[in-house]
Amino acid sequence: MSGMPPRARFGFVLLVGLGVLSLVAGRLFPDWLANTCPLGVDPTRPDRTVCELAFGGLWVSLAVGLVAGALSTLIGLAVAAVARLLGGALEQVVLRGVDAVFALPDVLVVMVLQLAGQSLSDAGLGGGLGPFGLMVASLALVGWAGPARMFRNRLATLEGQEFVAAARALGGGGAHVLRVHLWPALRPFALAVFLSRLPTAILTESTVSFFGIARMEPMSLGRYLGTSYAALIYEGGSRVVLPAWALLVLLVLGASLASQALSAGPRKAA
Amino acid sequence: MRTVLQRLARQLMLVPVVAVASYFLMAMLPLTTESESKRQVSPELAASYRRDLGIGEPLGFLRPWEKLFRGERLGTSAQGITGDELLRKLSGSVGVGMMALPLALAWALGFALARTHWRKGRWAALGDAVPAIAFGTPVFIPALLVAPAVVERGHLLPELCAALVTSIWPGIFLGTLVGDALETELSRDYVRTALGKGLSPGAVLRRHVLPNVLPALLDAVGPVATALLAGSFAAERVLGLPYFGQLYVLAVLNKQVAVVVVATTTFASLLVLVSLGVEVVRHVVDPRSREARA
């Protein structure tokens, strides 16, 4: 943490702080939050305060972002590694497939996947995936192409270095070079990619939940905003929407700053 | 031009892939009536869905496309629309996107210049904070904030408001890229030479720097155009615009399977066209791209 740029430190502190806050306020002491909320009750849900709903939603959005971001990063890493190991024409075929998935708009595809997943769940064929699991699976299925492209390009750059050529000359196979020589150099980049997926996953989930297509229970920040925005029409209704928005912005700000600083780090070092 | 055609061929592959994937995804939905759940459809509706998708018929997967070209309604209920209506709605969304694009470019240029200016002073942190706030704000939030004004004062055009809120994120994204390119260009020798010869900073920027920054802008316009079109979905939904985004969301919510298949494929085709357009503009505007590919 001491050698980390101030922006990255700020991002990490913000992200961890929000995580701890949502855990403490949203999960561990919800009664305290309900009794001390200065923003009052939600007009559309008179039994819940705005603070309870906003911090409860923060916890859900953060959890979705973390799990979906991690899954997308892992799938992207696996696809990139396989593409590099295959090499030649097969790598090009894989890359064209990656490009095709990358060209599709996230929100559109997640909506279709949610429709399919919910229909399967309703018919008892959901494989035990609840709304949370379904959302995470949809986001991971859509979000792996970006990380795959980034990892593939980074691997291609790293493979051009002398120590990799030396390892190959000494008889190291593709999988060995990847595991022993490339992975240690790729690890910080993987963390940066994961952090960059986190806000994307949270925003996509928020938008799809806002449309009313995802049935996230307990409510995420997006679903809360989607079900409460009618309050804006009434005087003072902004107190319902603004806290959830502010939490969403802070969450994405933390993840973006941490990710940008981490991806810039190795370049500066070089 | 050969490279442009090669890219077009690659992009065109996306359309059948999307068509096949979306068709089979919809065809595998268990639209049964076995459960008593409220979300299950009635036997008549389930049979109607199967007819729409041509399930069980020879070459049934062509059924949505046959309906589209014959001008028949694609869906089963009142929301089912014809191909002409679909194209009209799509043109509405494209219109909003076309209004949003110049707005986004204006945001981009303004933010890039402001960021370059801020970098030298005490406002430097704003250069990082503004993109973070813009990226952390989904389109539906600014749409929600302007919605009461649009509802209360009818003279504010909902389309213009939709374009405005849709343009913020792509504009700041482009602005960040242009700002980086601007910073690189401003540190080059030719800028110092031009300034040393007595040209004003504004003239150096206009005549020398901005033409060199344009290719960086063009690189990002393709993905941004996609974001503008997809982003307009949320704005249309909040502001009640009856265009493609609204249609798509309602089709998904109402399980209008044939509409979802055709609308998804139509949207993918539009993305290919946008991508081709950007590629052609880049080929015409940027001589370096032509030289690199020759």
Interface residues (C-beta under 8 A of the other chain):
Chain A: R7 R96 D99 A100 A103 L104 P105 D106 V107 L108 M111 V112 L113 Q114 L115 A116 Q118 S119 L120 D122 A123 G124 L125 P199 L203 S206 T207 F210 F211 G212 I213 G222 L225 G226 Y229 L232 I233 V241 W245 L248 V249 L250 L251 V252 L253 S256 L257
Chain B: R10 Q11 M13 L14 V17 V18 S22 L25 M26 M28 L29 P30 L31 T32 E34 S35 S37 R39 Q40 D128 A129 P131 A132 I133 F135 G136 T137 P138 V139 F140 I141 L144 L145 A147 P148 V151 T226 A227 L229 A230 F233 A234 R237 V238 Y248 V249 V252 L253 K255 V260 T264 F267 A268 L271 S275
